[in-house]
Amino acid sequence: MKSWETTTSLKGLLPKGAVGYSLDTTTGRFSAFLNGSCSFSLEGSYQLRYKSSVNGYISKGKLSRLEGVSVRVFFMWVDIIEVLRNGDDLEFSVGIAGAGFPIDNFEECPQCGCGLNCGGDKRKVSKIRSNPFVYSS
């Protein structure tokens, strides 16, 4: 999705297979559409789930009021509500807590079902690097 990549410069925030995208440049409201719901694991520890529609507001260095993206934390799914760029890191917030990751983790789009490790070549397993912090509000 060229327009998403151009607007955010973070193409790896959405999985491969997005079929549509809209952006209201006045308000920053965006919607991205997938072929269906999508889930995958990253590094075996982060399980992500996308609904068929992902919505929110985009502004410089920030995605806010996100809908349609969740992460599994222990035994429950919680919504990712905000993504902030802080220098070379992205900070993901679920409201009461969050985690930071280097921005270069998001240069590649994950794929539904297999995340970043879809080729079958064990030598090319992508590693998701996280910053050694989890913060709470």
Phi, psi and omega in degrees: 000093187303316184294324177296314181298318180294317183290317186260337189056020179230066187298335183284002176282338177248144177288160174301151176100007175296133186254351180195163185202138174225149180216126172268105185292343178285313184260340185086002179292131178230158171221139174234140186239132178253166178295341181176186177292161189211139174215155179192164176252146173243124178061016179074356183243334180252114176259124180247148178223131178244136171281171182292344177230128177244127184230159176168197180236137181244134173216177185302117177073015187207135166246125184230167179050041182293144175224137174103004178232129178222160180230145179274123178242113186057251185250010182224157178266132177233147182284135169279120186254344183204145173230123180244138172269127179232092184066239180264016180238155170247131179251123181258128182246137173249019178104287183267348181208171179194178179212153181247147181220144175300140185298332182291350172295342189249024176280343183239141178280130173288164181242139179306136178093316186236000177066239181257001185243062187258347187280345182084350179274106184298337181285342184255027180294125180280136179257132174266116180266132176244155174283150185283050176210147166232131184246159174230152182271000000 
